[in-house]
Amino acid sequence: MMLPFFNDIVGLMGAVGFWPLTVFFPVEMYIAQRKVKRWSTKWVCLQVLSVSCLLISAVAAIGSVAGIVDALKVFKPLKNRY
């Protein structure tokens, strides 16, 4: 009742945390541990994966912010509807 846009906030937090925690750090650690040579086919594929997930995460964050803005236009926080 207090936060009808709760799903958008959770979506924003998920979008912000998805890329660095799930994609970027594991990919960089894999590259460092396996000593993947720069500009090799495997390195390029891993970097393309990382950048594409970054773009997906950015689009999800933009969508969540748009949902929050739309919800705040209609809903006035901490106001009674009597």
N, C-alpha and C positions, 0 to 999 in steps of 0.2 A: 504494500500500500504506500509506503514511504518512497520507494524507489521503483517506479514502474519501468525504468530503463536499466534495470540491474543486468539484464542479458547483454546489453551493449557495453556496459562497464567491464563485465567479465570477458567479453570478446576482445575489448581493447587490451586488457592485461594479457590475454592469451596471445594476441598478435604481437605485442611488444616482446614477450618472453620466448616466443616460438623460435625465431631465427637464431638468436645468439646461443641459446641453451641446447637446442635440438639439432641444429645444422652447423653453424659456424665453428664453434669450439670442437665438436667431434671431428669435423672434416680437417681442421687445422692440426689437431693432435694426430690424426691418421697420417697426414702428409709428413709431419715431423718424425713420427715413430718409424714409419716405413721408408723414410728418406726418399720420397717421390721427387724425381727431378723436375725442376721448373720447365714449363712448356712441353712436357711429355703429354701423351694422349690421356693418361690417367689423371694427371694434374689438371689439364684443361677440362675434362669431364667433371671432376670434383668442384672446380671453380664455377662451372656453368650451373651445376646443381645448387651450389651455395647462393649464387646471384639470383637464380630463378626463385628459390625459396624466400630470399630477401624481398623480391618484388611482390610475391604472394602475400607475405606478411605486411608489407606496406599498404597494399590494397585493402587487406582486412582491417588494418588500423584506421585507414581513411573511412571505410564503411562504418566502423563502430563509432567514430567521432561524428559522422553525419547522423547516425541513429540517435546519439545522445543529444545533438543539437535539435533535431526534430522533436524529440520527446520533451525537451525543455521549453520549446515554443508553446506546447499545449499544457504541460503540467507545471504548476507552481509549487515548488517544494515547501513543506511545512505550512500549508494553508488548509483550512477546513473547507469542506464542500457542503456545508449545511445550508 
